[in-house]
Structure formats: C-alpha cells, structure tokens
Amino acid sequence: MRINAQSLTSFIPTEGWVLIDKLVQNMAFFTMKRSLTGVTRFFRTIVAFVAILLIVLTYATPKALASDHQDTTFLATKLTAADLTDLFVFESPTDPKNVVLVMDFDPLIVSGEKRPFDPNVLYQFKIDNTGDSIEDVVLQFNVNGKGSHQTVTVRGPCRPTTVGTKSALLPVTWTGQLNQTFSAYNGMKFFVGTRKDPFFFDLEQFFKIIPDRNYSLQPNPNPPFTVLTFRPPGQAKDTLAPFNVHSIIVELPRKLLGSGKIGAWMTTSVKTPRLRKGHFAQIERLAVPALNELFMDFKAHNNSNLQTPTKDANNQSQFIKSFVKAIGRPEGIANAVISVAIPDVIQADLSKPSGSYFGTQLGKNFGGRRPKDDVIDVTASVVFGNAVTGITTGQIPALTSDNVGPNNANFLPTFPYLGNPL
C-alpha cells in the first residue's frame, strides 16, 4: 500500500477507517499483540488522530512474518482475531445425517501460546440454500469476557434479520465454555478453542514463486515468475506445521441448513459507529481456499473482503482472467476456474452421502471441503497443468503440486476432528 503524499487521510483504506471508528467508540478496539502497545484513554479527537498515525505506520512498515493466512496488512498486524484462514464443509464421518462446519481464524499461534479470544469480533457461518449467493441461514458466535473465564455464545442456525455486509445479532441458542465440546438442541455439537492448524502448504516456496502475495513485501507489483518450481518431494516443507489456530467447529443435522445444494462462506465483523442499532460491519469474508492468495493482487484483498458473494462474478473473475493470461495459458483455464470457484462459496449437496473437493460442480456428489483435501494440488493442477480442462498449452508441470500432503497426526477421527494443539 502506497502513501498518498497529497492527503494523509486519502491513504487510509476502508479497513483502516473500521479501526478508527472502533477506537473512537471504545478506545480499546483490540488486544495488542507482539510489538504494538495499547492506546490510552485520551480525548476522542486525540484517539482518532493517534489511530490515523498508527495505521499509517503499520502500512508503511509491515512486519517480517508472513502467511497466506494473513489476508491483509490490517488483519495481520492489528486484528489477528478477525483474520480468517480456512473454511471446511464436510459430511460427518460418524453420523450420515449430520454435516460439519469448521471456521479457522487467528493464525500462527505457536506451541504453548495462550492467545485470548477477542470479544469484539462476531464470527458467522453463512449458508445460501436458494442459489442466489445471499445467506438464508446463519450461525453466529461471539466470545464473552476476558482471561481464563471467557465463554462463547451461539446464535442460530436461523434466518438472518439482515443480510449482506451488515449483521444484527440473533436470539441466543446456547452458551458454552472455550476449549470444551458442548451441545445444544436438535443434536448440535460445538467446539470453540485452539486446535492444530490443519492447513498444509509449502508457503515459503510459494512466496518465492509469486513474491507480491506476501503482505510484508508490499508495495510490490506482480512480477514475472522468477522461480518456476515447487520443491521436490523430500525437500518440500509444510510452512504451517509448527502452528496452532483458533477454530469454531459445529456438527449439526443437515436439515437445519437445507435439503439440497448449498453455498457456504464465513465472515468476521465488528461494531462501528457508522452502523446504528448495534449492527456489525463485515471486515473479512472467505470460502474457497487459495482463490484470493493465488489470483488476486494483494492490494485488492480488502476490497473483496468488504463485498458479498454476489459481487464475485464481476470482481474476482477479472483477477482470474488476468492471472491466467499473465502466465501464458489459454482462456479456457480461467473459464474452468471461474465455473467452479465463482462465486466465492464452498458448494455442497446435502442430498448426497459423501463427496470430493469441487465434487458438487464436477462430480455430482456432496462436494464441500474436508480438512485432508489437498486443495493446493487440486487448484495448481488445473491452473498450471491439464486437470479438468485437458488443456496442455503453456503447462508448467513443476508447479502442479507443492509436494506437501496432510499429516495424519493433525486430525482426529471423531469430533472436533481437528488435532489437539501443539
């Protein structure tokens, strides 16, 4: 992100104004981590001024640590609790009548670190069961309190009172303890706590292939590829292997979400004075893995986060087409990706017993995404190889797999399915 010398405030993106709004309202928008210190109780105008300077410094001097989990500089350095990493939607391995939803967020938690949950963030699973990319059913979660006495409140699943990027709280369904399985009505089970990060990817090598996807290297225009291969088997490394993540895991009867095809995505939201009646403003949205990280210019992530899936056909599709053209591959590759990945929702067919990644679109099965699905290899084999399309023109065989697979030690055969934290 470049600083605009003509105007300090014109430099600050929408995500920065969300922070300013919250600082003015509460003077304690987030729990500072690592190297930043909290803002003290100054007058409201002074807080706003300090907030502006703080954001400018953040964007001008990003930290060295990076991950494709860190979707924007704001989320990576200011509000990691709202930084979404992975969404999973899969058939229950223990009860065929159930479906499992998993939301991972707040990445890069090192072994032994007790990172608190942020009570200022609203977490939501959003489900479209009518095919219009607008949520018909939502599940909401927020954490209460501070320190070791934090609890979690569950709301839904039910029809939202508002849709889109503005959210209102639903009636409370249940309240439970963090890091413990608890149950609610109709056979629903919940776990909200720390788990082993299930995602596996040689992210270090990916950043050598496409350096501008690393937030700590911004501003950095998309360069031509200088590295055209992932590391070979035996040398490839799972960059996320040493880390834990915060997770919200729900197992519930399929009928509570719909009866046929659904589209699922997740969001994080915060309160802001610009929205009345205590409504929450969306600050991140995520569903299909690797979609933003591979195809989209880093500087465009925030704009996409502040939109709904209804905008993806016009927005994200353009980045896919531009990327495929830039690597010298035919337009048919882009069309294939767009046909299964746009809108940015994970599609599943609740009428089918089981499935595979992109299976709703390509295999007429359950589809969804399981924690062990090698989504990087699936995506790379289409974009850089001839999987699905059969197109061989311009292939880059050494980029069709990162040569990292799932580690069985990171998963459990029963609820909550994600492995115990390191």
N, C-alpha and C positions, 0 to 999 in steps of 0.2 A: 504494500500500500504506500503510495507516494504522498508526501506532504504538499499541500497546495499553498504556495507562498503568498497567494493573493488573499487568502482568508483562512484563519485558524479553524473556524467552525465548519467551513465547507470541506475540510479534510476529513472530518469525523463521519464515518458511515453510520447507517441506521443502528447497527448493533451497539455503537458507542453511545448513541442517544438513549437506548434502553438502559444502559448502565447509569447515565446521568440522571434520568428520571427516577430511578430507584434510589440513588444516593440522596437526591433532594428529598425524596419521600421518607426514607428510613434511616439515612446516614450510616447504614451498615448492610449494604446490599449483598455482600458476600463474605465468606470467611477466607481471609488471605492465606495463601499457602506459599511455602518455599521462601522466596526472596522479597515479596512485597509486604508492606506494613499497612495497617488499617487506617481509615480516615477518622479523625477525632471529631467531637461534636462542635463544629463551628457553626456559624450562621448559615442559613440555607443558601444564600448567594455565594458565600465563600466555598461551600461544599461543591456547588456546581462548577465554580472556576477550577477548583483543585481536580475535580473529576475530568474536566476537559484536558488539563495538562497531563494527568495520569494516562489517559487514553492515548494522547499524542506520543508520550514517551514509550508506551507499550508498543505502538505500531512502528515507531522509529527504531526500536532496539529490541527485537524479538529474542527469546531465549534460544539456547543451542539445541535443547532436546526437542525432537520432533517425532510425530507419528501420524499415520494416515487416520488414526483415531482423533487427532486434534484438528477439527474441521475448519475452524477459523482462528485467527490470532486472538480474538477476544475470548473465545471458549477455551483456548489452550492456556491462556495466561491469567484470565480474570475470573472465569466462572466454570471451572472444570466439571462441577457437579451437573451442569446442563449440557455437557459435551456427550452426545450420543455416539455409540460405536457400532453396535450390531443389533439387528432385529432378527429373531428366529420365529418361524411359524411352522409347527410340525405336528403330525399325528402322535398321540400318546402311545408310547411303547408298552404301557401297562394296562390301558383301558381303551378299546377301539371306539368307544362312544365319545371320547374326550379329545380335545386339541390343546396344544401347549403354546403359549406366547412367552417370549423372552426378550426383554429390553436390557441391553448392556450400556453403561454410561460411566463417566468419571474414570478415565483410563489411566494406565501407567502407575498403578498402586504397587509399591514394592513390597516384598515379603516382610511381614511383621508390622507394616504401617497400618495404623488405625485411623483412617481418614473419616471424618464425620460426614454425615449426610446433611444436605442443605435444605432447611425447611422453607426457603423462599421459592423453591422450584416446584412446579407442577409437572408431573410426568403422565403422559397419556398414550395408550394404545388406541388407534382409530381404525374402525372397520367399515368399509363400504360393502354392502351386500346387495346393491341395486345396479352396479356397473357405471355409476356416473362420477366416480372419484371424489365423492363427497361423503363424509362419515355419517353412517346411520346408527352405529353403536360405538360407545367409547367406554374405556376403563381408565379411571383416574387414580393417581397415587400421590400423596404428599406426606412428608415426614414432619413429625411434631417434636418440639423441644430441642434440647441440646445435650451434648455429652453422652454418658452411658445410659441415660434414661429416655433416649429417643424412641418413639413409636411410629407406626405407619398407619395412615388412614386410606381405606379403599372405597372408591365410589364407582358404582356400576357393576356389571355392564348394563347400560341402558341408552336410550336415545338422548343425544345432547340437546340442551336448550339453545345453544348457539353453535354454529359450525364455522369452519374456516380458521383463520389465524387468531381469532378472539375466542376465549373459552370462559365459561362460567362453571362454578363448582356444582356437582350433582349431589343428591342426598347420600349420606354416609351408608355404606354397605357393611363395613367391618373395620375393626381396628386390631392390629397385631403388633408383636414385638419384632424388632430387627433381628436378622440372622437366625430366625426360627421359622419353621413351617407352621402355618396356621390355616384354618379352614373357615369357610362361610357357607351360606345356604346353597342349595342345589348342587352340592358336590364340588364346589370350587376350592382349590388349594392355592396358597400363596407362599412365596418366599421373597423377602426383600433384604438384601445384605451383600456381603463381599464373597465373590467366587473367583476361581481361577479363570483368567481371560481365555475363552475358548478359541478365539480367532488365531489362525496360523498363516504366516506370510513372511517371506524374506523382504521385509520392508526396507532394510538397509540397501539392498541391491536395487530395489525399485527406485529409490531416490537417486541412485547413480544413473539409472536409465532415463528418468524424467525428473531432473533436479527441481524444477519450479513447482512441483507438487508438495515440496517440503515447506511448511509455513515459515521456518526460521531463515529461509533464503530469500524471502520477499523484500523488496520488489525484484522480480526476476521473470522476464518474458519467457514464454515457452521456447526452449532452444531446440535445434535439431538433435536427434539422438546421437550421443557420442559413445554410449555403451549399448550393444545390441544383443546382449545375452544375460539370462539369469545364471546364477552359479550352478554348477552341475551337482547331481546327487552326491551326497557325502560332504560337500563343501557349503551347500545352501544352509542358511540359518533361519530359524524362526525367531524373528526380532521380538515378538511379544511373549516368548516363553517365560521370561523371568517375572511377569507382571500379573497382578490381580486386577479385578474390575468390580464396580458395583452393578448389581443385577436386580431386576424385577422379574420374577418368574411366576406364571399363572398357568394352572391346569384347570380346565372347565369343560362342561358338556358342549359339544359342537353346536347344539341347537340354540345356545344362548347368543351365538354370533350370526347364525343364518342357517340356510339349508342347502345351498349350492355354492356357486363361486363367490369368493370374497376377495377384496383387496385390503391389505393391512399396511399401516405405517405407524410411526411413533413420533411424538413431539415433546419438546420441553418448552415451558412457558414461565413467565414471571409477571408480577404485578407492575403496573406503570400508571402514573397519574393521568396519562393521556386517555386511559380507558376507565370509565366510571363503573360504579356498582361492583367494585372489587374484581372485575374481569382480569384475565391473564392474557398477556401478549406472547405469541409464539416467537421463540428465538432460534430453535433448530428443528429440522424435520429430516427424517432418514428412513429408508426402507431397503432398496436394492443395494447390496454391497458392491463396492468398487465403482459405482456409477459416477459419483462426483469425483472421486480420487483419480480415476484414470482419465476421464474425458474432459472434465471441466477445468477451466483456468482457475487457479486458486482464488484469485481476486473476485470471482463470481460466486463463490460458495455462499457468502452471506445473503446475497440477493435471492438465491434459490431457497435458502433456509426460511426466509420470510414469506414464501409463497405456499400455495396449496398444490396438490397433485393435478388440479385442473389446468394449471399453467405449464405443465411439463412438456406438452407436445410442442409448444412454441418456444420454450426456453431451453430445456436440456437437449432436445433433439438437435438443435443447432450446434451445440458443442460436440455431440457425437459425430455429426457430419463433418465438421471442421477437423476433428482429430483424425478420422479415418482418411480424409483427403491428405492431411499433412504427412501421414506415414506412407503414402503412396499406394493405398489399397482401393479397390473399386467401391463404388457407391453401394453395391449390394451388401457389403459388410455392415455399413451404417444402417441400412434398412432392416437388416436382420436383428441388430441390437435394439433398434427402436421398437420393433414389433413385439419384443418380449420384455423389455425393460422400461418402457414408457407407457403410461405414467409411472412415476417412481413409487410403486407399491409392490409388496410381495403378494403374488396371487396364489390362492389355494382353492381347491374344490372340496368342500366339506362333505359332498356326497360320495367321494372316493375313499377307499380304505387306507391307501398309502400312496407314496409318490416319490418324485425326484425333483431336484432343483430345476426350475423353469418347466416342470412337468405339466402344469396346468395349460400352458401355452403350447408346448411341443409334444407332450406325450399323453394328453387327456387323462392325467392321473391327479392325485392330491396336490402335487406341486409343492409350494412352500419352500422352507429352508430349514434344514437340520443343522445342529452345531458341527457335525462332522463333514458336512458337504464341502467339497473343495471348490469354493466359488471363484477363487482366483484362477485356477486352472481352467474351469469351465469358460469364464469370460475371456481369458487370454487365448484359449484355443479357437475361439470364434474370431476375435479381433485380429490376431496375428497368424492364425492358421486357417484351416478349411472346415472346421467343425460346423455342423448345421447347414452352412451355405454350400459347401463343396467347392468354393472359390479358391483357386490356388495362386492367382496372380498376386505378386507382391508379398508372398508369405515371409515371415521372419520366424523360422522354426525354433530358434533358441529362446524366443520369448513366449512360447505357448505353454510353458509351465515354470513355476518358481521352484519346483522340486522340493517343496515342503508339504508334508501331509499332517493329518491330525495325530496327536499323541493321546493314546487311549487313557493315559493317566489323568488327563484333564477333564474326563467325563464320568458320569455316574449312570448306572442302568435304571435307576428309579429317581423319582422326584427328590431334589430340584434339578437333576440331570447334569448341571454344570459341576465341575470338580471342586473339591474343597480348596480354599485359598492356600497359597504357599506360606 
